[in-house]
Amino acid sequence: MRVIVGEGSCGLAAGAGKVYEALQTKLEGIESASLGITGCVGMCWLEPIVDLYNGKMLAKRLVHVAPEDADDIAAAVQSGDLSLVDRITIRKEDEDFLRKQTRIALRHCGVIDPADINDYMADDGYQALEKVLGTMTPEEVIEEIKVSGLAGRGGAGFPTWFKWKAARNAAGGPKYLICNADEGDPGAFMDRAVIESDPHSLIEGMMIAAYAIGAAEAIVYVRAEYPLAIVRLENAIKQAREAGKLGKNILGSDFSCDMRIKAGAGAFVCGEETALIESLEGNRGMPRLKPPFPANSGYWHKPSNINNVETFANVAWIILNGGDKFAAMGTEDSKGTKVFALTGKIKRGGLVEIPMGKTLREVIFDIGGGIRDDKEFKAVQMGGPSGGCIPASLLDTPIDYKKLSATGAIMGSGGMVVMDENTCMVGMAKFFLDFTAKESCGKCVHCRIGTKRMQEILTRITEGEGREGDIELLEELCAAVKDGALCGLGQTAPNPVLTTLRYFRDEYEAHINEKKCPAGSCAALLTYSIDPSKCVGCTMCARKCPAGAIAGTVRNPHSIDPEKCIRCGQCLAACRFGAVSVG
Amino acid sequence: MNTCSCSKSDLTLVDKVLEEYAGTPGSLIAILQKAQAIYGYLPADVIYRIAEKTGNSPAKVMGVATFYTQFRLEPVGKYMLMLCQGTACHVNGSERIAAAIQEELGIGDGGTTEDGLFSVKHVACLGCCSLSPVMMINEDTYGSLTPDKALSIIREIRAKEVQG
């Protein structure tokens, strides 16, 4: 029996490394057992996960595994009696999370060993590249991608074939193929998961694209914050080169293309393609004016094509299964599947891949299991700092580039952060403007100063200093920044403000006019108090209070001095009797 | 100021890196990354040396070094605590964790404790959103944090260091 530990970043953060070590010790000497790793299956809330396989058949999936469980797992594997680990087996309803998905980009994630090219090859790996190099012209490859309807999964949703064709037809050379793995949207981690769990899919997709456009060099620009992804990709590139899947005369053909990794250094704006190119050239990552587009003048001002990780991860599947099969899924405007990183106040958070056209409700409630602690759904944030907050009334919106844009949010790279009744929407807008103001590269005035002014206004509103006219001023700034900014970062930076204003204007008004935060989240607008009928006088809150604002003696009700209170909420967290309330 | 007198680093170390990249255009960021891996940060004299050898002005090198959040111009503590500021962490209470850490260590974002043990940095999304709120201390990631949990992790490290 094969014992496979899920070692993606999430799994490792949850303790998968220690589980692996414990299993290594306990499984030693059991001849029928072999221990291995896989990447991330995307069921992040159940980590660490250990899978028991009979050959290729998954016999049992174990969840929340602790190192102490290694004894039972070893006993189960040795005896063949898997009921010994029923205690930590995945529950039926949690299995639905995967069962309701359609996995193409994530098809190997959590299934194969990301460190072993043979595991990938055993699962149809590199057959698409073989088909392309052996039987297809570059034009036929581009045509197949056109038929599939694949669009850029990084967020913009631009047709992939069109970019490839533009780069192919561009005059001059050498041509470059670049993968944008600078996954900077807070709340999105599908690209990290693909690279960590299935790096060869990315390599294969990139080699096919390189052949289609005629590139001799491929570069993957990976975020510095993803060290494990870089290690796994380096290893995969080395293996692929040794196996003749990249480098000189790939698979014995005339086509040659090599690949290298460039580690980013931490700048959100480098997700913008021309800023990324500047960064690749060793400069500050500041966007260039477009046109010229990278297809004609990109890296070193040569024809370059840039796609996102998830886009490339679909390519081999499309070549093997046919573009029409991919296009059969989805809606009129949006074909195929899309991966979402479902997080926030959600019961089952993780990676979800579904055909386009499913509704937000299906993803959040059917797959994600709804809101944690059965609280009220308030909004889902999509598209990160470029996107917006979609309210409950629009939960039946189908997932489709155009339909999502109509809500004021965007498809984006696939971050889906779910918020409940306790999330303040003005606070959310401020959070994103804090982010964009910090990450603005400073090149154009509208973005540099506009985001800063919006951030200042949102800050004063959340601190109870909002003034009449602030909402109108925000709207004016939003319009100016949208129109005047040079690149996508600035042009979309107002979206979090615009959508919260559109759907949650009453919250802004409550902050400004009544100096109240309806979600009970903005610290400066809260009042903490202790209900004397519930307080048993345990003194816990008084001991926790860092400001010495709580008075009272043992076994007598305590009270909070609002003058001294710094509204940190520690008393609320400390009280075990529900006596502290906030309003 | 053409030469820097404020720091005296062993420049032979960065010279080796500069030799490795000599003649490779566009490698300034990679050179800075390697230099930081050697010295722990980017001392001023190292920046001047990189400028001199790569044919860039010190202003250009400094411009790149200050543009990217990864680069540090000051030495950091033995333990680098990176607190995630992603959306999911924000929604799940990272501000409370930040406040608790500040209370415990007496330093905020960008600070280093006087004993040189801890540095704190607020960082962009670490991509472990399902375990939010999350922090990393050097190479280790800690998830599902509460203020108390974060403090006990810090105290454990400190106790280990005190014992030697």
Interface residues (C-beta under 8 A of the other chain):
Chain A: S9 C10 L12 A13 A14 C44 W45 E47 E183 G184 D185 P186 G187 A188 F189 R192 A224 E225 Y226 P227 K262 A263 G264 A265 G266 A267 F268 S279 L280 E281 G282 N283 R284 G285 W300 A341 T343 G344 K345 G349 G350 Q381 G384 G415 V417 M419 T423 F431 F432 F435 E439 C441 P546 C568 G569 Q570 A573
Chain B: P25 G26 S27 L28 I29 A30 L32 Q33 G63 V64 F67 Y68 T69 Q70 F71 Q85 G86 T87 A88 H90 V91 N92 R96 A99 E103 V123 A124 C125 L126 G127 C128 C129 S130 L131 S132 V134 E139 T141 Y142 G143 T146 P147
